[in-house]
Amino acid sequence: MSLWKKADKSEPGSGRNKSSGTRPRIEGVAPAAAISGGEISIVGSGFTEDGRNRPLVRFGEQVGSVLMSSPNRLLVRVPEGTVSGELTVDTGSAVSAPVSVAVGINVADNLHPVANPALDAAGNIFTTFSGSRGQKVPISVYKIDRQRVVRPFLHDLMNPTGLAFDRDGYLYISSRMEGTIYRVTPDGQRSMYAEGMGVATGVAFDEDENLYVGDRTGTIFKISRDRHIFVFAAVEASLAAYHLAFGPQGHLYLTGPTTSSFDHVLRISPRGEVSSFYRGLGRPQGLAFDIEGNLYVAASLSGRRGIVRLTPSAKAELFASGYGIVGLAFTRQNSLIVATNSSILELPVGTQGKPLLK
């Protein structure tokens, strides 16, 4: 499926239309989702009247930066603070009919996520202030409620990294500094769940509630419900972190940035057999599945940074554009919660996510 968003030719014109000049026409945009700073390609006709002057591209009333301009193609950067996804092209004498794109709405700033956020059953968002390795910060994990109020949830946990909920609403957190997994009650009471996990980063549950932990030095551990620890798989070491998600047929999918700009998404069978699902992403990090088995990865594709969608047959296309994205999680309202290296945003993409645990 193409991720080009086609214009609706039946849409009425903008109130900013001038009385003269050929009206520009938007035929499609790609990708059809972005966060501030992301880049969107627009195709159509009549974008410049003389082939030289650049038009104005607006998101609502905010003007984006036009990076490349021709009569039938534009490349535009989404401006900071964008709240409207109504995109128009203004040549100075006429304005196109609007096309809707999904833009990320800021939820919280001044954070430091390094992996996926996690959502509890009530839709509260949990995210970290991870800090640099060995840095102790006063607030380690924040809770953001449905009204987007941000509150401290957990204090004094060194380098929190991966987050995952079990069916009973307990939050599991990896500490990459300590090599420890902590279990946290809904009211914020912490206890040690497992230790000796090396540089513990990504965490994920399978359908039987076995917990998988990625030691970024090259080991995937499996922790059974009675806390027996097994070595599940061995993989190439990562410079940053492993990110884990379970996909169709009980396969575990893994990313871990290396020095290559052509990294793999790995697929690990229930028996621990490792294979490459897709190769060709730059610095792949957090990942999540939708209900149809498509995999979404925070990564770059052909030099364009954002969220890449991989179909079950491993066809790749840029789904959303943006920089600094480290993780993502679907909400029950069919939007994406996107974690950058300093903030949390909501991207209304209209896609249903795969339940992490049934």
C-alpha positions in Angstrom: 0.0 0.0 0.0 1.4 3.4 -0.9 1.7 6.0 1.8 1.1 8.9 -0.6 -2.0 10.8 0.7 -4.0 11.9 -2.4 -5.9 15.1 -2.4 -9.7 15.0 -2.3 -10.7 16.9 -5.5 -14.1 17.6 -4.1 -12.8 19.7 -1.2 -13.8 23.4 -1.2 -11.2 26.0 -1.8 -9.4 28.0 1.0 -10.7 31.3 2.2 -7.3 32.8 1.3 -7.8 32.3 -2.4 -6.9 35.3 -4.5 -9.1 36.5 -7.4 -6.5 35.9 -10.1 -3.8 33.4 -11.1 -3.8 29.7 -11.8 -4.8 27.8 -8.8 -2.2 25.3 -7.6 -3.3 21.7 -7.2 -2.0 19.2 -4.7 -2.3 15.6 -6.0 -0.5 13.9 -3.1 1.8 14.2 -0.1 4.2 11.7 1.3 4.5 10.7 4.0 1.1 11.7 5.2 2.2 12.1 8.8 5.0 14.0 10.5 6.2 15.7 13.7 7.6 19.2 13.8 10.9 19.3 11.9 9.9 16.4 9.7 9.9 16.8 5.9 7.0 16.2 3.6 7.0 15.8 -0.2 4.1 17.4 -2.1 3.4 16.6 -5.8 0.9 18.3 -8.0 0.9 21.2 -10.4 1.0 25.0 -10.6 3.2 25.4 -7.5 5.2 28.3 -9.0 3.9 30.9 -11.5 7.2 31.7 -13.2 9.2 28.6 -12.3 11.4 30.7 -9.9 9.4 32.1 -7.0 8.8 29.7 -4.1 5.2 29.4 -2.8 4.1 29.5 0.8 3.2 26.1 2.3 1.0 26.4 5.3 -0.1 24.0 8.0 -3.2 25.8 9.2 -1.9 29.3 9.6 1.7 28.3 10.2 4.2 28.6 7.4 6.6 25.7 6.7 10.1 26.0 5.3 10.2 25.1 1.6 13.4 23.2 1.0 12.9 22.4 -2.7 10.6 23.9 -5.2 9.5 23.2 -8.7 6.2 23.7 -10.6 5.1 20.1 -9.7 7.0 19.1 -6.6 7.8 20.7 -3.2 9.7 19.5 -0.2 8.7 21.3 3.0 9.7 21.1 6.6 6.9 21.1 9.2 7.3 24.2 11.5 7.7 24.0 15.2 4.5 24.1 17.2 2.3 22.9 14.4 -1.2 22.0 15.6 -3.2 21.9 12.3 -2.7 19.3 9.6 -4.6 21.3 7.0 -1.9 21.8 4.3 -2.2 24.4 1.5 0.1 25.8 -1.1 -0.1 29.6 -1.8 1.6 30.9 -4.9 0.8 34.6 -4.1 -2.1 34.8 -6.4 -4.0 31.6 -5.6 -4.2 29.0 -2.9 -4.7 25.2 -3.3 -7.5 23.2 -1.8 -6.4 21.8 1.5 -5.1 18.3 2.1 -5.1 16.8 5.5 -1.9 15.3 7.0 -1.4 14.0 10.5 0.9 16.2 12.6 2.3 15.4 16.0 0.8 17.3 18.9 3.2 17.9 21.8 2.2 16.1 25.0 5.3 16.7 27.3 8.8 18.2 27.1 12.0 18.1 29.1 12.2 14.3 29.2 14.8 11.8 28.1 13.3 8.7 26.6 15.7 6.2 25.1 13.1 3.6 24.0 9.4 3.0 23.6 6.9 4.7 26.0 4.5 2.4 27.7 0.7 2.7 28.1 -1.3 1.1 30.9 -4.9 -0.2 30.5 -6.4 3.2 31.4 -4.3 5.0 28.6 -1.8 6.7 30.9 1.6 7.2 29.3 4.8 6.2 31.1 8.2 7.5 29.9 11.6 8.0 31.3 14.2 10.5 32.1 17.0 8.1 31.5 20.1 10.3 31.7 23.6 9.5 30.5 25.2 6.3 31.6 25.8 6.4 35.4 23.9 9.7 35.8 21.5 9.7 38.7 18.5 11.9 38.2 15.8 12.8 40.8 12.9 11.6 38.8 13.4 8.5 36.7 9.9 7.8 35.3 7.0 10.1 34.6 3.3 9.3 34.3 1.2 11.4 31.9 -2.6 11.0 32.4 -5.4 11.2 29.8 -5.7 14.9 30.5 -2.0 15.2 29.6 -1.0 16.2 33.1 2.6 15.1 33.8 3.5 13.8 37.2 6.6 12.1 38.7 6.0 8.4 39.1 9.4 6.9 40.2 12.5 8.3 41.8 16.1 7.3 42.0 16.3 4.5 39.5 19.6 4.6 37.6 19.3 4.8 33.8 15.8 3.4 33.3 15.6 2.2 29.7 12.9 -0.4 28.6 9.3 -0.3 29.8 6.6 -3.0 29.6 3.3 -3.7 31.4 2.0 -7.2 32.4 -1.7 -8.2 32.4 -2.0 -7.2 36.1 -0.9 -3.6 35.5 2.6 -4.0 36.9 5.3 -2.0 35.1 8.6 -3.6 34.4 11.7 -1.4 33.9 15.2 -2.2 32.9 18.2 -0.4 34.3 21.0 -0.5 31.7 23.5 0.7 34.4 22.7 -2.0 37.0 21.7 -4.9 34.6 18.5 -5.2 36.7 14.8 -5.5 36.0 12.4 -3.8 38.4 8.7 -4.5 38.9 6.7 -1.5 39.9 3.1 -1.5 41.3 0.5 0.9 40.0 1.1 3.1 43.0 4.8 3.3 42.4 6.2 0.7 44.8 9.4 -0.8 43.3 10.9 -4.2 43.9 13.7 -6.2 42.1 12.4 -8.7 39.6 15.7 -10.0 38.1 19.4 -9.1 38.1 22.5 -10.1 36.2 21.1 -9.0 32.8 24.3 -7.3 31.6 23.5 -3.9 29.9 19.7 -4.4 30.1 17.8 -2.4 27.6 14.7 -3.6 25.6 12.0 -5.6 27.4 8.9 -7.3 26.0 6.3 -10.0 27.1 5.2 -12.9 25.0 1.6 -14.2 25.2 2.5 -16.5 28.1 3.9 -13.6 30.0 7.5 -14.7 29.8 9.6 -11.6 29.9 12.4 -11.1 27.4 15.3 -8.8 28.1 17.9 -7.5 25.6 21.5 -7.2 27.0 23.0 -5.0 24.3 26.3 -6.8 24.5 24.8 -9.6 22.6 22.3 -11.7 24.6 18.5 -12.0 24.7 17.3 -13.4 28.0 14.0 -15.1 28.7 12.6 -14.9 32.2 9.8 -17.3 33.0 6.8 -16.4 35.2 8.5 -18.3 38.0 11.6 -16.2 37.4 13.9 -18.8 35.9 16.3 -17.2 33.5 17.4 -18.7 30.2 19.6 -17.5 27.4 17.1 -17.3 24.5 19.2 -16.0 21.6 22.6 -14.5 20.8 22.8 -11.5 18.4 25.3 -8.9 17.3 26.1 -6.3 20.0 24.6 -2.8 19.7 26.1 0.6 20.3 23.0 1.9 21.9 20.2 -0.5 22.9 18.1 -3.4 21.9 14.5 -2.7 21.2 12.0 -5.6 21.3 8.5 -6.3 20.1 6.4 -9.5 19.6 4.8 -9.9 16.2 2.8 -12.5 14.3 3.2 -16.2 15.1 5.0 -15.5 18.4 8.2 -14.2 16.7 10.3 -11.7 18.6 11.5 -8.7 16.5 14.6 -6.8 17.5 16.5 -3.7 16.5 19.9 -2.5 17.7 21.9 0.2 16.0 25.4 -0.6 15.0 28.1 1.3 13.2 26.4 0.4 9.9 23.9 2.7 8.1 22.3 -0.4 6.7 21.1 -2.2 9.8 18.8 -5.2 10.2 15.5 -5.8 11.8 16.0 -9.3 13.2 13.3 -11.9 13.7 13.7 -14.6 16.3 11.5 -17.7 16.3 9.9 -19.1 19.4 12.8 -21.6 19.4 15.4 -18.8 19.5 16.4 -19.1 15.8 17.7 -15.7 14.5 17.1 -14.4 11.0 17.1 -11.1 9.2 13.5 -9.8 8.5 14.7 -6.6 6.8 18.0 -5.0 6.1 18.4 -1.4 5.1 17.5 0.9 8.0 19.7 3.6 9.5 19.9 3.6 13.3 16.7 1.5 13.9 15.3 1.9 17.5 11.8 1.5 19.0 9.2 -0.6 17.2 5.6 -1.6 17.4 3.0 -3.6 15.4 -0.4 -2.8 14.2 -3.3 -5.2 14.2 -2.6 -6.3 10.6 1.0 -7.3 11.3 2.7 -4.2 9.9 5.8 -3.3 11.8 6.6 0.4 12.6 10.2 1.2 13.4 11.9 4.5 14.5 14.6 4.7 11.9 15.8 6.3 8.6 15.1 4.9 5.2 17.1 6.0 2.2 18.4 9.0 4.3 14.9 10.1 5.4 14.4 10.0 9.2 11.1 9.1 11.0 9.0 6.1 11.4 9.3 3.3 8.8 6.5 0.9 8.1 7.4 -2.7 7.1 4.6 -4.9 5.7 4.5 -8.6 6.6 6.3 -9.2 3.4 9.0 -6.8 4.4 8.2 -4.0 2.0 9.5 -0.7 3.5 8.1 2.8 3.2 8.4 6.0 5.3 5.2 6.3 7.3 5.9 9.4 9.3 8.7 12.0 9.0 10.6 13.5 11.9 14.0 13.6 13.7 15.1 12.4 17.0 12.5 9.6 17.3 13.5 6.8 19.6 10.3 5.0 20.4 6.6 4.7 19.7 3.4 3.0 21.1 -0.2 2.7 19.8 -3.1 4.0 21.8 -6.6 2.5 21.9 -7.8 5.6 20.1 -5.7 4.5 17.0 -3.0 7.2 17.4 0.7 6.8 18.0 2.5 8.1 21.0 5.9 9.1 19.7 9.0 9.5 21.9 11.8 11.7 20.8 15.0 12.1 22.7 13.4 15.0 24.7 9.7 14.9 24.4 6.4 12.9 24.0 4.0 13.6 21.1 0.7 12.2 19.9 0.3 11.5 16.2 -3.3 10.9 15.1 -2.7 8.3 12.3 -6.0 6.3 12.6 -4.2 3.0 12.8 -5.1 0.2 15.3 -2.2 -1.2 17.2 -1.6 -4.8 18.1 -2.5 -5.5 21.7 0.8 -6.2 23.6 -0.9 -8.8 25.8 -4.4 -10.3 25.3 
